């Protein structure tokens, strides 16, 4: 192997696959933050509003409303994934080989590549300009997803860089991976944002595709580390939007003495267009957002548990 090939391999070892860096975020931890969204997730929550994070590979997004019918994609596509239907370009994702040649010829940006490889150092350089906002607001960087711990090497190195720079670090995770992975990143993590979807295991499997036994075990282990954490629950119509479910989860969370905050997040439909653009089936298609009054009612219940 040549020196150049060795250099490329070493870079690949350092890289992570992300979908986006959201700047000036106020939803993913304290203060103003930059949130890095990792690509790849082991859950398939029916209500997920970030389906672009499902796959562990880069993929094509086609925004049909932006297409002006110039046919550049049809002319360059070698597999027939982009073809003509009723005289206009049409995309069939199952035929795409992910060469991404079509992205460069689509000047209206109707076609986008979702997923880019970056190194921890590149993330640091890209986010460094936000440091003054972090310091003035008590903010920092959050690694989210998808499930970031599927790329634990990248997460560990990235969090350690910011931790060494005395920037507040947060990890947003579903807590479903082996605890040994979390032990690697917690020394560089100032706050954990941990998701709690449901308590009943059979329901958890039904609505996320995975059991939650490891999740609940990891909550107990996280409690013992002393690392501060917030718990967040999406409240979804037809899934857990009832008093029994909310009280069951609130009772469990209240037993965790190191939890600093418990948030209920109302289901919304802002991600529905992403399913269309990515040609992914939307299990919640046609559903309505959680009524605001329902969320307020459930938040009142949390007060009974001292949240």
Protein Blocks (a to p, Z undefined) as FASTA:
>chain_A
ZZklmmmmmmmmmpccdfbdcehiakloghjddddddeddfbdcfklcblmlmpmcdcdd
ddfklpgolommmmmpmnlmacceehiacddfklpgolommmmmmmnopaccedidddfk
lmmmmmmmmmmmmmmnopacdddedjfklmmmlmmmmmmmmmmnopacddddehlacfkl
mmmmmmmccbdcdddfbfblmlmmmmnopafklmmmmmmmmmmnopacdddddddehilm
cfklmmmmmmmmmmmmkbcbdcdddddfklmmmmmmnopacfkgoiacddfklmmmmmmm
mmmnoZZ
